[in-house]
Amino acid sequence: MATRRLSMRKIKEVLRLYHEKSFSTRDIGKSLGIGRSTVHDYLNRAQEVGLSWPLSPDLDEASLEDRLFPAKVPVASENRQMLPMEYLH
């Protein structure tokens, strides 16, 4: 089941607590009322896109969201492969 994304303010707080205060993922989760796996997810996303703390002052919330959650490009129907019938059977 899909869950709602945290606000950018909370995501920034996750990054701040982890990098600036050296909180563990468990402590961050308790502090913000979110799960440890959610904290891990946002920290991994930030690492994958090369974000460091402190965040660049010219990085506004919309830009941060675009970097952490890039739009997924749908696969064109002509590029999709049908599974072999033997596999489906």
Rosetta blueprint (number, residue, H / E / L):
1 M L
2 A L
3 T L
4 R L
5 R L
6 L L
7 S L
8 M H
9 R H
10 K H
11 I H
12 K H
13 E H
14 V H
15 L H
16 R H
17 L H
18 Y H
19 H H
20 E L
21 K L
22 S L
23 F L
24 S L
25 T H
26 R H
27 D H
28 I H
29 G H
30 K H
31 S H
32 L H
33 G L
34 I L
35 G L
36 R H
37 S H
38 T H
39 V H
40 H H
41 D H
42 Y H
43 L H
44 N H
45 R H
46 A H
47 Q H
48 E H
49 V L
50 G L
51 L L
52 S L
53 W L
54 P L
55 L L
56 S L
57 P L
58 D L
59 L L
60 D L
61 E H
62 A H
63 S H
64 L H
65 E H
66 D H
67 R H
68 L H
69 F L
70 P L
71 A L
72 K L
73 V L
74 P L
75 V L
76 A L
77 S H
78 E H
79 N H
80 R L
81 Q L
82 M L
83 L L
84 P L
85 M H
86 E H
87 Y H
88 L H
89 H L
